[in-house]
Amino acid sequence: MIHEESYEQQWKRIVDRVHLVFSEVHRSCLDDQAQAQKELKDWLRGVMSKVHKVKVLRTWVRTPLCIEARPVIPSSIHPRDLNLD
C-alpha cells in the first residue's frame, strides 16, 4: 500500500483550510462590526436631528425620592438578619 500524498502534505492542506476558515470568520466579524457601527451612527444622527422636537416637562416634587427595599433585598434574606447599624 503506497500513499500518494505524504502526511506532511495532508497536514499542510489541513493547516491551510484552518487558516482560511479563521480568516473568513475574522473578515465576517469585522464586516458585521462595521455594519453595526454604521447603523448606530445613522440612528444617533436621526435622534440628534429630532431632538428639538422633544418636549421636556419639568415638575417639582415636594417629597424626596424613596426606594422601596423589598424588590432590592432577596426573599431569602430576612430583615432581622441584616446588620443595619
DRENGUSE-296358 format. One line per field, with one value per atom (N, C-alpha, C, O): residue in one letter; atom name; x negated, y, z negated. Coordinates in steps of 0.02 Angstrom, whole numbers, plus 50000, padded with zeros to 5 digits. Atoms other than C-alpha are relative to their C-alpha. Example, Ala and Ser with C-alpha at 12.3 -4.5 7.8 and 13.67 -1.06 7.14 Angstrom:
BEGIN
r	a;a;a;a;s;s;s;s
a	N;CA;C;O;N;CA;C;O
east	49955;49385;49955;49903;50042;49316;50039;50014
north	49941;49775;50060;50059;49941;49947;50055;50110
up	50000;49610;50000;49967;50003;49643;49963;49955
This chain:
BEGIN
r	m;m;m;m;i;i;i;i;h;h;h;h;e;e;e;e;e;e;e;e;s;s;s;s;y;y;y;y;e;e;e;e;q;q;q;q;q;q;q;q;w;w;w;w;k;k;k;k;r;r;r;r;i;i;i;i;v;v;v;v;d;d;d;d;r;r;r;r;v;v;v;v;h;h;h;h;l;l;l;l;v;v;v;v;f;f;f;f;s;s;s;s;e;e;e;e;v;v;v;v;h;h;h;h;r;r;r;r;s;s;s;s;c;c;c;c;l;l;l;l;d;d;d;d;d;d;d;d;q;q;q;q;a;a;a;a;q;q;q;q;a;a;a;a;q;q;q;q;k;k;k;k;e;e;e;e;l;l;l;l;k;k;k;k;d;d;d;d;w;w;w;w;l;l;l;l;r;r;r;r;g;g;g;g;v;v;v;v;m;m;m;m;s;s;s;s;k;k;k;k;v;v;v;v;h;h;h;h;k;k;k;k;v;v;v;v;k;k;k;k;v;v;v;v;l;l;l;l;r;r;r;r;t;t;t;t;w;w;w;w;v;v;v;v;r;r;r;r;t;t;t;t;p;p;p;p;l;l;l;l;c;c;c;c;i;i;i;i;e;e;e;e;a;a;a;a;r;r;r;r;p;p;p;p;v;v;v;v;i;i;i;i;p;p;p;p;s;s;s;s;s;s;s;s;i;i;i;i;h;h;h;h;p;p;p;p;r;r;r;r;d;d;d;d;l;l;l;l;n;n;n;n;l;l;l;l;d;d;d;d
a	N;CA;C;O;N;CA;C;O;N;CA;C;O;N;CA;C;O;N;CA;C;O;N;CA;C;O;N;CA;C;O;N;CA;C;O;N;CA;C;O;N;CA;C;O;N;CA;C;O;N;CA;C;O;N;CA;C;O;N;CA;C;O;N;CA;C;O;N;CA;C;O;N;CA;C;O;N;CA;C;O;N;CA;C;O;N;CA;C;O;N;CA;C;O;N;CA;C;O;N;CA;C;O;N;CA;C;O;N;CA;C;O;N;CA;C;O;N;CA;C;O;N;CA;C;O;N;CA;C;O;N;CA;C;O;N;CA;C;O;N;CA;C;O;N;CA;C;O;N;CA;C;O;N;CA;C;O;N;CA;C;O;N;CA;C;O;N;CA;C;O;N;CA;C;O;N;CA;C;O;N;CA;C;O;N;CA;C;O;N;CA;C;O;N;CA;C;O;N;CA;C;O;N;CA;C;O;N;CA;C;O;N;CA;C;O;N;CA;C;O;N;CA;C;O;N;CA;C;O;N;CA;C;O;N;CA;C;O;N;CA;C;O;N;CA;C;O;N;CA;C;O;N;CA;C;O;N;CA;C;O;N;CA;C;O;N;CA;C;O;N;CA;C;O;N;CA;C;O;N;CA;C;O;N;CA;C;O;N;CA;C;O;N;CA;C;O;N;CA;C;O;N;CA;C;O;N;CA;C;O;N;CA;C;O;N;CA;C;O;N;CA;C;O;N;CA;C;O;N;CA;C;O;N;CA;C;O;N;CA;C;O;N;CA;C;O;N;CA;C;O;N;CA;C;O;N;CA;C;O;N;CA;C;O;N;CA;C;O;N;CA;C;O;N;CA;C;O;N;CA;C;O
east	49958;50000;49956;49913;50041;49924;50046;50097;49963;49987;49975;49916;50020;49991;49979;49935;50019;49984;49967;49987;50033;49868;50041;50084;49965;49931;49984;50027;50018;49838;50044;50066;49957;49939;50072;50105;49932;50103;50005;50054;50001;50055;50000;50035;50003;50012;50068;50089;49934;50180;50051;50092;49955;50272;49985;50031;50019;50174;50024;50050;49976;50215;50076;50100;49928;50400;50020;50064;49985;50400;49985;50025;50016;50313;50053;50073;49949;50441;50065;50096;49938;50588;49994;50039;50009;50517;49997;50024;50003;50479;50068;50085;49933;50656;50044;50085;49962;50731;49979;50021;50026;50619;50027;50050;49975;50670;50074;50098;49928;50854;50014;50060;49991;50839;49986;50023;50017;50755;50053;50070;49947;50887;50063;50095;49941;51028;49990;50037;50014;50944;50005;50033;49996;50926;50072;50092;49930;51108;50038;50078;49967;51165;49980;50023;50022;51060;50035;50055;49966;51136;50073;50099;49930;51313;50008;50056;49997;51278;49990;50027;50011;51208;50060;50079;49940;51358;50057;50093;49947;51477;49988;50034;50016;51386;50011;50035;49986;51393;50075;50096;49927;51580;50027;50071;49979;51601;49981;50021;50023;51498;50039;50050;49962;51596;50071;50102;49932;51761;50001;50055;50001;51703;50036;50062;49965;51776;50075;50110;49928;51949;50022;50082;49984;51939;50018;49981;49977;52037;49980;49999;50023;51958;50047;50055;49955;52080;49962;49934;50032;52009;50052;50096;49954;52104;49960;49905;50033;52059;50034;50096;49974;52079;49989;49935;50005;52116;49966;49935;50032;52055;49941;49943;50058;51885;50017;50065;49989;51875;49987;49943;50007;51893;49993;50031;50010;51830;50025;50003;49974;51928;49950;49924;50053;51812;50023;49981;49976;51925;49974;49952;50025;51876;49923;49896;50073;51692;49972;49924;50024;51671;50033;50094;49971;51694;50043;50033;49954;51832;49966;49992;50035;51705;49966;49946;50031;51634;50056;50098;49950;51740;49973;49914;50025;51731;49965;49919;50032;51685;49929;49889;50068;51529;49952;49892;50042;51466;49974;50011;50028;51350;50008;49970;49984;51424;49967;49982;50034;51312;49946;49913
north	49942;50000;50062;50070;49940;50164;50061;50067;49936;50334;50046;50057;49953;50454;50067;50100;49937;50604;49984;49938;50010;50615;50034;50076;49970;50659;50074;50113;49928;50825;50040;50095;49965;50873;50003;50055;49999;50823;50049;50085;49953;50919;50072;50114;49932;51073;50020;50077;49986;51060;50015;50060;49987;51050;50068;50106;49935;51199;50056;50106;49948;51300;50009;50065;49995;51259;50035;50077;49968;51309;50075;50115;49929;51473;50035;50091;49970;51505;50010;50063;49994;51471;50056;50097;49947;51582;50069;50117;49934;51723;50021;50081;49983;51714;50019;50065;49982;51716;50069;50109;49935;51864;50055;50107;49951;51957;50012;50068;49994;51920;50040;50082;49962;51986;50074;50116;49930;52145;50034;50092;49971;52171;50013;50065;49991;52145;50057;50095;49945;52264;50067;50115;49937;52397;50017;50075;49989;52375;50024;50070;49979;52389;50071;50109;49931;52547;50049;50103;49956;52623;50009;50065;49996;52581;50041;50080;49961;52654;50074;50116;49929;52815;50029;50086;49976;52830;50011;50061;49993;52802;50062;50100;49942;52932;50065;50114;49941;53057;50014;50072;49991;53027;50026;50069;49976;53052;50074;50114;49931;53212;50048;50105;49956;53281;50012;50062;49993;53254;50024;50030;49983;53308;50066;50075;49937;53483;49991;50035;50013;53405;49971;49967;50030;53326;50055;50104;49950;53424;49976;49921;50018;53422;50033;50094;49975;53439;49999;49947;49996;53496;50004;50048;49999;53455;50001;49975;49996;53492;49950;49948;50049;53354;50027;50049;49973;53406;49951;49973;50049;53244;49969;49962;50031;53164;49931;49899;50066;53006;49947;49954;50055;52845;49935;49923;50066;52673;49948;49945;50052;52528;49942;49924;50051;52391;49931;49888;50068;52242;49972;49915;50030;52222;49995;49957;50001;52253;49943;49911;50053;52129;49935;49931;50065;51947;49972;49989;50027;51850;49951;49937;50048;51727;50035;50001;49963;51865;50032;50069;49972;51909;50066;50070;49935;52091;49995;50033;50004;52035;49973;49981;50025;51950;50055;50046;49946;52116;50042;50054;49955;52224;50070;50091;49934;52397;50056;50115;49948;52489;50035;50080
up	50000;50000;50000;49956;49993;50055;49995;50029;50006;50000;50055;50064;49948;50144;49971;49997;50032;50027;49933;49897;50064;49882;49944;49958;50056;49709;49994;49972;50002;49720;50047;50030;49952;49874;49974;49981;50028;49791;49942;49935;50057;49634;50025;49997;49972;49738;50028;50020;49972;49827;49944;49951;50057;49659;49969;49954;50029;49590;50045;50020;49954;49746;49995;49997;50007;49728;49935;49934;50065;49544;50005;49981;49992;49587;50042;50027;49957;49725;49961;49966;50039;49608;49949;49943;50050;49471;50032;50004;49967;49592;50025;50022;49978;49662;49941;49946;50061;49486;49976;49957;50021;49442;50045;50021;49952;49600;49990;49992;50011;49568;49936;49936;50062;49389;50010;49985;49987;49448;50043;50031;49958;49582;49959;49966;50042;49456;49950;49937;50046;49333;50036;50009;49962;49467;50017;50013;49984;49517;49937;49941;50063;49334;49981;49958;50015;49309;50046;50024;49952;49467;49980;49981;50020;49409;49937;49931;50062;49236;50015;49989;49983;49310;50036;50023;49965;49427;49951;49956;50049;49281;49956;49943;50041;49174;50038;50010;49959;49318;50003;50000;49998;49330;49934;49933;50066;49142;49992;49969;50008;49145;50045;50026;49955;49293;49974;49991;50026;49200;49927;49899;50071;49026;49986;49931;50012;49048;49996;49972;50002;49065;49932;49918;50065;48890;49952;49943;50049;48761;49931;49910;50067;48588;49950;49950;50052;48445;49934;49915;50065;48279;49946;49947;50056;48123;49936;49932;50065;47944;49953;49949;50047;47815;49930;49913;50068;47637;49953;49904;50043;47559;50036;50097;49967;47591;50027;50004;49972;47693;49947;49904;50048;47595;50038;50086;49969;47644;49952;49895;50042;47576;49999;50052;50007;47509;50020;50033;49985;47547;50066;50068;49938;47730;50001;50042;50000;47689;49959;49979;50045;47545;50020;50024;49982;47597;49944;49886;50050;47509;49953;49899;50043;47438;49941;49893;50055;47326;49959;49984;50044;47177;49971;49955;50026;47115;49932;49918;50066;46938;50006;49960;49990;47011;50023;50022;49975;47079;49942;49894;50049;46976;50028;50071;49974;47005;49961;49973;50040;46879;50040;50013
